């Protein structure tokens, strides 16, 4: 496995320490559900990923030093901090890219730990993180909310093939999924060998083996800023999405956002049995589970492809379940209580 990891994601120069753009975390865990509060003057945006009311400061993951410092120094308001990754896993998870681990280590010391130690309440995206960060203080869980415009025509997407006569199989992971991408190499090679009707759409950036990267049935999907990602997602169509999660500290902290994200493209999702959110997969009807061996994943992927016509006949039920998972009500209620937002209803 280590050889595949090194092949898939070689070391690269470190990225900028401070991200100045809107984080996906901020959209998924606040703005998609509560942007109207800013427009109505109930919440003030003090940084790209920082917010304030008369009672509380909210910092989401990380922000520019001046925005974080302002929240840390403000003793007139409580501090609420949202974390969506097991950042402390930089010390133990050798499956992460080395440059990514280095960035996490630096941010853990300079940003995450100071905010966690100062926070009056910590909000997380998984039960694993809730348990892991509880020693820092009161910890609560919330789930992601995707923008409602992405749900337009969802049932129609789920009910029809992405392209007539072809099967579009996508992996929507990023560089932080290095170990999982390495795990998928034999699975993807097996699909290409077994099926001439499959097109693979894979993350650009990782160094895929030439037998895969150079294959005529493979297309690379290059990353774009989050400000463009939701717009791109609204126009993408896939039939099957693959999202393995291995038994690693970092993967244990992941949210359930991929279940909704994959369904928004019209795709059936294949997930690991060990995924901490696996119970939501069969209950939603949006996908299936596989044991974490390449043989099991290849068999499950082929079975999923063969079963797509029957699955698409249940598009209305799947669409309703995904919409329910994306209900912004619980997230709005959480932030209303933590931030002291008085909405009048």
C-alpha positions in Angstrom: 0.0 0.0 0.0 2.8 2.4 0.8 4.2 2.0 -2.7 0.8 2.9 -4.2 0.6 5.9 -1.9 4.0 7.3 -3.0 3.1 6.7 -6.6 -0.3 8.4 -6.4 0.7 11.4 -4.5 4.4 12.4 -4.5 5.7 15.2 -2.3 5.0 18.7 -3.6 6.0 22.2 -2.4 3.9 23.4 0.6 0.8 25.5 -0.1 0.1 28.9 1.4 -0.3 28.8 5.1 -3.3 31.1 5.3 -6.2 30.5 2.9 -7.8 33.7 2.0 -10.9 32.3 0.2 -14.2 31.0 1.4 -13.7 27.5 2.8 -16.1 24.6 1.8 -16.6 24.1 5.5 -18.0 27.6 5.9 -20.5 27.1 3.1 -21.5 23.6 4.2 -21.8 24.3 7.9 -23.1 27.9 8.0 -23.7 30.0 4.9 -25.8 27.5 2.9 -28.2 27.3 5.8 -27.9 30.8 7.4 -26.8 33.3 4.8 -30.1 35.2 5.2 -29.1 36.2 8.8 -26.1 38.2 7.4 -28.3 39.9 4.8 -30.8 40.7 7.5 -28.1 42.2 9.8 -28.5 39.5 12.5 -25.0 38.2 12.0 -21.9 40.3 11.1 -19.2 38.7 8.9 -15.8 39.7 10.4 -13.6 37.5 8.1 -14.0 35.2 5.2 -14.7 32.3 7.6 -15.5 34.3 10.8 -18.8 35.8 12.1 -20.1 37.7 15.1 -23.3 38.5 16.9 -23.8 40.6 20.1 -23.3 37.4 22.1 -20.7 35.3 20.3 -17.9 35.0 17.8 -17.9 32.1 15.4 -14.7 30.9 13.7 -15.0 28.1 11.1 -11.9 26.0 10.8 -9.3 28.8 10.0 -9.1 32.4 8.8 -6.6 35.2 8.4 -4.5 35.9 11.5 -6.2 39.2 12.2 -9.7 37.6 12.1 -8.7 34.7 14.4 -6.8 37.1 16.7 -9.9 39.4 17.0 -12.1 36.5 18.0 -9.5 35.1 20.5 -9.0 38.6 22.1 -12.7 39.4 22.4 -13.6 38.8 26.0 -17.1 40.4 25.8 -18.4 37.5 23.7 -18.2 33.7 24.0 -16.2 31.9 21.3 -17.7 29.1 19.2 -15.3 27.1 17.0 -16.3 24.7 14.2 -13.8 21.9 13.2 -14.6 19.5 10.4 -11.4 17.4 10.3 -9.3 15.4 12.7 -6.4 17.8 12.3 -4.4 16.3 15.2 -4.1 13.1 13.1 -1.1 14.8 11.5 0.9 13.1 14.2 -0.2 9.5 13.6 -1.7 9.2 10.1 1.1 8.2 7.8 -1.4 7.7 5.0 -1.7 11.5 4.5 0.6 13.2 2.0 3.7 14.5 3.8 3.2 18.1 2.7 -0.4 18.0 3.9 0.7 16.5 7.2 3.2 19.4 7.6 0.5 22.0 7.0 -1.9 20.3 9.4 0.9 20.2 12.1 1.6 23.9 11.7 -2.1 24.8 11.8 -2.8 22.6 14.7 -0.2 24.5 16.7 -0.9 28.0 15.5 -4.6 28.0 14.9 -6.6 25.0 16.0 -5.2 24.5 19.5 -5.5 28.1 20.5 -9.1 28.3 19.3 -10.0 24.9 20.9 -8.6 26.0 24.3 -10.4 29.3 24.2 -13.8 28.0 22.8 -16.9 28.0 24.9 -18.4 25.5 22.5 -16.9 23.3 19.8 -19.0 22.1 16.8 -17.9 19.1 14.9 -19.1 17.0 11.9 -18.8 13.4 13.2 -19.3 11.4 16.4 -15.6 10.5 16.3 -14.5 14.1 16.5 -17.1 14.8 19.1 -15.6 12.2 21.4 -12.0 13.2 20.5 -12.4 16.9 21.2 -14.6 16.6 24.2 -11.7 17.2 26.6 -11.4 20.7 25.3 -14.9 21.7 26.3 -18.6 21.3 25.4 -18.8 19.7 22.0 -21.8 19.4 19.7 -22.3 17.7 16.3 -24.0 19.1 13.2 -24.2 17.8 9.6 -23.5 19.6 6.3 -26.1 21.4 4.2 -25.6 21.8 0.5 -27.0 24.8 -1.4 -30.6 24.4 -2.3 -30.0 25.3 -6.0 -28.1 22.0 -6.4 -31.3 20.1 -5.8 -33.1 21.5 -8.8 -34.0 18.6 -11.1 -32.5 16.0 -8.7 -35.0 13.3 -9.3 -34.6 13.7 -13.1 -30.8 13.2 -12.7 -31.2 10.2 -10.5 -33.7 8.6 -13.0 -31.6 8.6 -16.2 -28.1 7.6 -17.4 -25.5 10.4 -17.5 -24.7 9.5 -21.1 -26.6 7.0 -23.3 -24.7 3.8 -23.8 -21.9 4.7 -21.4 -21.3 4.4 -17.6 -19.7 7.4 -16.0 -17.8 6.3 -12.9 -16.3 9.1 -10.8 -14.0 9.5 -7.8 -14.7 12.9 -6.1 -11.8 12.8 -3.6 -8.9 15.2 -3.3 -5.3 15.0 -2.4 -6.1 14.4 1.3 -7.6 11.1 0.2 -4.1 9.8 -0.8 -4.4 6.4 0.9 -7.9 5.8 -0.5 -6.8 6.7 -4.1 -4.0 4.2 -3.8 -6.5 1.6 -2.6 -8.6 2.2 -5.7 -5.8 1.6 -8.2 -6.4 -2.1 -8.7 -10.2 -1.6 -8.6 -10.1 1.0 -11.4 -7.7 -1.2 -13.4 -10.1 -4.1 -13.0 -13.1 -2.0 -14.2 -11.2 -0.8 -17.3 -10.2 -4.4 -18.1 -13.7 -5.8 -17.5 -15.9 -3.2 -19.1 -15.6 -1.3 -22.4 -18.6 0.8 -21.6 -17.1 2.5 -18.5 -15.5 6.0 -18.4 -13.5 6.9 -15.4 -13.4 10.4 -14.1 -10.6 10.8 -11.6 -9.0 13.6 -9.5 -6.4 15.5 -11.4 -3.1 16.2 -9.5 -2.3 12.8 -8.1 0.2 10.8 -10.3 -1.9 7.9 -11.5 -0.1 4.9 -13.1 0.2 5.3 -16.8 -2.0 2.3 -17.4 -4.8 4.3 -15.9 -3.9 8.0 -16.6 -3.1 7.2 -20.3 -6.2 5.0 -20.9 -8.6 6.4 -23.5 -11.6 5.7 -21.1 -10.1 7.9 -18.3 -10.6 11.7 -17.9 -9.1 13.8 -15.1 -11.2 16.2 -13.1 -9.1 19.1 -12.0 -9.7 21.0 -8.7 -11.3 24.4 -8.7 -11.8 27.0 -6.0 -14.9 26.4 -3.8 -16.5 29.6 -5.3 -16.6 27.7 -8.6 -17.1 24.1 -7.3 -20.8 24.3 -6.4 -21.5 25.8 -9.8 -19.6 23.0 -11.5 -21.3 20.4 -9.4 -24.7 21.5 -10.6 -23.8 20.7 -14.2 -22.0 17.4 -13.6 -23.6 14.0 -14.3 -22.2 10.6 -13.2 -23.7 7.1 -12.8 -21.5 5.7 -10.0 -19.3 7.4 -7.5 -16.6 5.6 -5.4 -15.7 6.8 -1.9 -13.7 4.3 0.1 -12.6 5.3 3.6 -9.8 3.3 5.2 -9.3 2.6 8.9 -7.1 5.7 9.6 -7.3 8.4 12.2 -7.9 11.2 9.7 -10.7 9.3 7.8 -12.5 8.6 11.1 -13.2 12.3 11.5 -14.8 12.8 8.1 -18.3 14.1 7.7 -21.2 12.5 5.7 -21.1 15.2 3.0 -20.0 12.8 0.2 -23.3 10.9 0.5 -25.2 14.0 -0.6 -22.5 15.3 -2.9 -22.5 12.1 -5.0 -26.3 11.9 -5.2 -26.4 15.5 -6.4 -24.6 14.3 -9.6 -27.3 11.6 -10.2 -24.9 8.9 -9.1 -25.3 5.7 -7.1 -22.6 5.8 -4.3 -20.4 3.0 -3.2 -18.9 3.4 0.3 -16.9 1.4 2.8 -18.7 -0.8 5.4 -16.3 0.7 8.0 -17.3 4.4 7.2 -18.6 5.9 10.4 -21.7 7.3 8.5 -22.3 3.9 6.7 -25.7 3.5 8.4 -27.1 6.5 6.3 -26.3 4.7 3.0 -28.8 1.9 2.9 -31.4 3.9 4.8 -31.3 6.6 2.1 -31.3 4.2 -0.8 -28.5 6.3 -2.4 -25.8 3.6 -2.5 -24.3 0.4 -1.2 -21.4 -0.7 1.1 -18.3 -2.8 0.4 -15.7 -4.4 2.6 -12.3 -2.8 2.2 -10.5 -5.2 -0.1 -9.9 -4.5 -3.8 -11.7 -7.7 -4.7 -14.8 -6.7 -2.8 -14.8 -3.2 -4.2 -14.4 -4.4 -7.8 -17.3 -6.9 -7.4 -19.5 -4.3 -5.7 -18.8 -1.7 -8.4 -19.7 -4.2 -11.2 -22.8 -5.2 -9.3 -23.8 -1.6 -8.8 -23.4 -0.9 -12.5 -25.5 -3.9 -13.5 -28.2 -2.7 -11.0 -28.4 0.9 -12.1 -31.6 0.5 -14.2 -33.5 -0.9 -11.3 -32.0 1.6 -8.9 -33.1 4.5 -11.2 -36.7 3.3 -11.0 -36.6 4.4 -7.3 -35.4 8.0 -8.1 -38.3 9.7 -6.3 -37.6 7.8 -3.1 -33.9 8.4 -3.2 -34.3 12.1 -4.0 -36.7 12.5 -1.1 -34.3 10.9 1.3 -31.4 13.1 0.1 -33.5 16.2 0.5 -34.3 15.1 4.0 -30.6 14.6 4.9 -30.0 18.2 3.6 -32.7 19.8 5.8 -31.2 23.1 7.1 -33.5 23.2 10.0 -31.3 21.4 12.6 -28.3 23.4 11.6 -30.1 26.7 11.9 -31.5 25.8 15.3 -28.0 24.9 16.5 -26.5 28.2 15.4 -29.5 30.2 16.7 -28.9 28.8 20.2 -25.1 29.1 20.1 -24.8 32.5 18.6 -27.9 34.0 20.3 -29.5 34.9 17.0 -33.0 36.4 17.6 -35.0 35.8 14.4 -38.4 36.5 15.7 -39.7 33.0 15.0 
